[in-house]
C-alpha cells in the first residue's frame, strides 16, 4: 500500500539559497515582465533617462545601511502606503544585476514601480520600510509586478549578499 506523503513547502531560507546560487553562477537574477494589466497602465507614466533614474538608486553602505545616490541615508518616513497612510513605506524594484531603485513618492496612474525602471522587466518589486538606512520591513506588494516568494527572495538575497542584515527584518510575501 502506497502512503501519500505531504509535501512540505520550501522555507524562505531555501529560496534565499537558490537565489544566491543562481546569481553566483550567472551574475544575474531571473526577471519577469510586468503584468498585462500593468502594461496597459504604463503609458501614463513618467519616462526617465538612465541619468535621471540614478537619483532613485540606492546602495548598501559598508555597515549594511541603505544610502541614496547622493550618499545620504535612505529613509522611507515621508512615504505612505496605499492601504494604510500611517505606514512610512517606499516602493522599490530590483533589476537583474541586483541594483535597487526606490521612491517614497507615488501617484496613482502616474508614478509607481514600473516608473523606476521605465517599464523594463525586474527581478523583485514591492514596498519596504527603511528607517535611517536600516531595512525594517520588506513586502512583495506591486500591482505591476505581482511576484511570488521566489522573486521576493531574490531581493532579500541581493540585499544580504551586499551586507544588509536580515535578522530583524519583517517579511510579508502575501501582500500582492
N, C-alpha and C positions, 0 to 999 in steps of 0.2 A: 504494500500500500504506500503510495507516494504521499508525503506530507508537504503541504504548501507552506513555504516559508515566507514570512512577511519581510518585504524589502525595507531595510532601514534607509531613511533619506540621508543624503550626504550632509555632512556638517559644514559650517562656514569655513572651518579650517581646511577641509578637503578642497573646497572651491578656491581658497586662497593659494593653496599649494599648486593646484592645477594652473591658476592664472600666473603665478610666479614662474613655473616651469615653461609655460607657453612663451612668456616674454623672454626668459633667459635663452631659449632655443631659437627664437626667431627675431628677437629685438622689437616685436610688435605685439599689441593686444588685438584680439578679434574685435571687429567693428560691425555695426549694423546701421542701415539707413533708417531715417525717421519713418514713422508710421504713415500710411496712406492719408489718414486724416490730418496729420501734421504737415504733409506736403501740400495739401490743399490750403492750409492756413499760412504757409511760409511766405507767400507773395507780398504780404503787407508789412514785412519786417524791414528793419534797417539792414544795410549791407555794408560791411567794413572791408577796408584793405587789410593786408596782413599787419601793417604797421599800426593801424587803428585797433586791431584785435589784441595787440600786445599789452595794451593798458588793462585788459581783463585777465591776463595771465597771472597765475600765482605759482610761486616756487616754494620749495621746502628749505628752510634755513638749517644750518648745522645742528641746531638744538631741537629740530623737529617741528618748529613753528612755521606756519604758512605766512609768506610775505607777498606783497604786491610787487609788480614790476618796478615800482619806484623805490622799493626797499622797506616800505612801511609794513608793520604787522597787519595782516588782513583781519577784519572784524566784521561779522555779519549783523551787528547790533542795530544798524539802521535799516535792515531789510525786514520784510513782513511776508509771512506765508499766506497763500491764497485762502487756505482753510481756517487759519487762526491768526488774525492780525497781531496778536500778542507775541507770537513766536518770531524771534530775530533770525530769520533764515536768509540764505542766499542761494541762488541757483548755481549749478556747476555742470560742466561737461569735461570729459577727458578724451583726448584723441588717441589714435593707435600707438603713439610713441610714449604715452603716459603723461602728457602735458595737460595741466588743468587750466580752465578758464572759468571765471566766476563773476557774478554780479549781484549786488543787493537790490538793484533796480530791476523791475519787470513791469510790463504793461500789456494788458490783455490785447491780443491780436497785433501787437507791435514789437515787443521785446521779450523773448523767452529763451529757453535752452538752445534751440537751433540758431538763434541770432549769434550766439557766442562762437559759432563755427561756420557761419554763413550757409547753414543747411547741410553741411557735409555729414558723412557717417561718423559716429562716435563709438568709443569703447565703454563709456559709462556716462550716466547723466542722473541728476537728482537735485536734492536740496541738502544743505548742510548748515550746521550752526558752528561758527568759529568765533571764539572769544579771545581777543588779544593774541591771535595767531594759533590758538590751541583748538584743534578739532574736538568738539564735544558730542555732536550728533551727525549721523550720515543716513540719508534716505534715498531710495531709488525712485523718487517721485518725479515723473516727467510725462506729460501728455504727448509730446512729440517723439520721445524715445522710450516707449514702455518696455523696460527690460526686466528679466528675471534675476535671480540671485547670482547666476553665473557672470553676468555683466557687472552687477553691483560689486561683486567680489574682486573683479579686475581693478576697479577704482581703489578699493581698500589695499589690494596687493601693491599697486603702484605707490600709494602713499607710504606704506610700510617699507617698501624697498628703498624709498628716498629718506627714511629716517623718522617718519611720523609714528609715534607710539599709539597703538590701537587699544591698549589695555583698558582705558576708561571711557572709550567711545561707545555711545548708544547707537544701535543699528535698527533700522526699520526697512525691511525688504518687501513689505506688503502694502506700501503706500502709493501704489500706482494711481 
